[in-house]
């Protein structure tokens, strides 16, 4: 199976705009933000509860702890929530005024039920396909985050920590080299 396509910041904006024209807008934007801005795997997104992301003072946490049962490899980890992802999570929570702390953050339409990782993969695939992004999957946001950070000169060990990869070797397949990056690289020799 081919690697998931990466998307640029401009394409991510187009994706958010497309999601804004459909159903379950805030849920889908929050799920996409967790993938694209936080680099979460679908298993991790599907397992999030309201309590995972909301602090005691009702603000969105900047750092979220994931227990081992919520991650790949059964190792607990933290993930970091940037300001844009926080805005999307806050917008989603406004549509869930009576949500309990133990309820899933990303819920199946019309139910207070979590997606399975597989059903969330299907949601991502369908959103990308409907938006015209061929070759994208639930891993596209994660790969895009790693590639963007690498392109901006972020140390690979930081990228490893941000994405929760167990080793440096497991990070490298997520890094994508595009034509612009290659042109910039050869210009460094001057």
Secondary structure, DSSP 4 states (H G I P E B T S, - for coil): -PPPPP--HHHHHHHHHHHTTSSSHHHHHHHHHHHHTT---HHHHHH-BHHHHB-TTSSBPSEEEE-GGGSGGG--EEEE--HHHHHHHHHHHHT-TT--TTSBSSB-TTSS-BPPHHHHHHHHHHHHHHTT-TT--TTHHHHHHHHHHHHTT--HHHHHHHHT-SSHHHHHTT----HHHHHHHHHTT-
